[in-house]
Amino acid sequence: MDMIDLRSDTVTRPSSGMRQAMAAAPVGDDQYGEDPSVNRLQDRIAELLGKEAALFVPSGTMANQIGLKVLTRPGDEVVLGHEAHIVWHESGAGAANSGVQFTPVGEGGLFTADDLAATYKPPGHIVFPPTTLVAVENTHNRGGGVVFPQSDAIAVAALAREHGMASYLDGARLFNAAVTSGRSLADLAAPFDLVSIALSKGLGCPIGSVLTGSREIIARAHRARRMFGGAMRQSGILAAAGLWALDHNLDRLAEDHAHARLLAERLAGLPGVELNLATVQSNIVIFRLAANMPDAAMIVTRAAELGVLVSAFAARTVRAVTHLDVTREECRRAGDLLAQVIARREL
Ligand SMILES: *Cc1c(COP(=O)(O)O)cnc(C)c1O
C-alpha cells in the first residue's frame, strides 16, 4: 500500500534535480571558510532576510540551541510562547546546554508586548532570574502553524531592546509565514537580533538550517556551533540543496497551504473533532479528539491501517502536515480516510 505521509514536512525526499545540484556542488573545507557553496548559501540567506551575516548549521534544533547559548547566560530567564519548539521538542537542551529557564506566556504560541512586560524581571534583582531573551516562533508549530502577528513581533522586540534583552526568531517555517502574511522575509526578520530558518521543512532539503544576524552575533554563533559539534567540512554538498530549493521550492509553498486547508475543512465539524479553522494558516492541521472518542494514538494506528500517516501530538491531539511530496488528490483522500476512522468512534 502506498502510504500518504502527513506526519511532518520533514519526511520529503530530495528530488532528482536537487540531488544533481548536490552532486555537482563546488566544495571546500568550510572550517577554513573555503566552501563556496556554503558561503553562497549563507550570503543568500543573509541578503534575503536583510541581515549582515549568516551561518549554516545541521538542524533547526542546533540553530535554536546556538541562539540560546550566545544570547543568554546560565540562570537567565527566556520568555516565549506556550508550547514553543525550544521547550517541547529539544529534549531539555536549553536547560542542559545553556542553563536557562523558560517562562511561556500568551496563548496558542502567540503573545504580546503586554504579556512580556507583565513577566519581565530586571537584572540585578535579589531573587528573580533576569529576563535576557525573548523568543518568537513563526509560524508556530504546536499552535497549528499560526502566523505571529507582525505588529506584535515589532512591539515585543522593541520592548526587549528597551530593557536590554535580546530577541530571537525561531523561523524554522518562516517561509510559510511569508507566504501567508504576504510580507517579505526581511520584514519578518527585521525586528529580531538573531533569526533561524530551516531548509529541511517546506523547502524539501535533506539537512540544514541557517542562522542570520549581525556580524558580531554570527561570529559568536560560529564558536558555539563548534562547541556543539556542528561545524562541518565539505558541507557545500548540503548547502547546494538549499540553494536549489530557494530557486525551485519557494514559490510552491502556497500549494501546501491550500492542501492543508482542504484537509482541515474536511475534518472540521465532524462529530468528536475539535478543529479551529482560524488556526489553519499554513501547512499544519491540528485537531483534538473529544473525551468520548478514541485517543490520538488509536486514531493514528487506525489511520495507518488505511494508508494515512499522521502524528499523535499529545494524548488527544493529532497533527497532519502537508508538503511537496503529497498531491492535492492525496490530501483529499487522506481527509476522506481520516473522516472514516473518526466516524468509527468506538474506543
Ligand atoms: C522542526 C522545527 C525545529 C527544529 O528543526 P530540526 O531540524 O528538526 O532540528 C525548530 N523549530 C521549529 C518551530 C520547528 O518546527
The ligand as an SDF file (V2000), in Angstrom:
LIG
                    3D

 15 15  0  0  0  0  0  0  0  0999 V2000
   11.2710   21.4990   13.1480 C   0  0  0  0  0  0  0  0  0  0  0  0
   11.4330   22.7000   13.9840 C   0  0  0  0  0  0  0  0  0  0  0  0
   12.6540   22.9990   14.5930 C   0  0  0  0  0  0  0  0  0  0  0  0
   13.8250   22.0290   14.6150 C   0  0  0  0  0  0  0  0  0  0  0  0
   14.2850   21.5920   13.4200 O   0  0  0  0  0  0  0  0  0  0  0  0
   15.1200   20.2160   13.3130 P   0  0  0  0  0  0  0  0  0  0  0  0
   15.8730   20.4460   12.0600 O   0  0  0  0  0  0  0  0  0  0  0  0
   14.1220   19.1270   13.2540 O   0  0  0  0  0  0  0  0  0  0  0  0
   16.0190   20.1130   14.4820 O   0  0  0  0  0  0  0  0  0  0  0  0
   12.7520   24.1650   15.3110 C   0  0  0  0  0  0  0  0  0  0  0  0
   11.7170   24.9970   15.4290 N   0  0  0  0  0  0  0  0  0  0  0  0
   10.5280   24.7450   14.8710 C   0  0  0  0  0  0  0  0  0  0  0  0
    9.4160   25.7240   15.0360 C   0  0  0  0  0  0  0  0  0  0  0  0
   10.3410   23.5880   14.1360 C   0  0  0  0  0  0  0  0  0  0  0  0
    9.1430   23.3250   13.6210 O   0  0  0  0  0  0  0  0  0  0  0  0
  1  2  1  0
  2  3  1  0
  2 14  2  0
  3  4  1  0
  3 10  2  0
  4  5  1  0
  5  6  1  0
  6  7  2  0
  6  8  1  0
  6  9  1  0
 10 11  1  0
 11 12  2  0
 12 13  1  0
 12 14  1  0
 14 15  1  0
M  END
$$$$
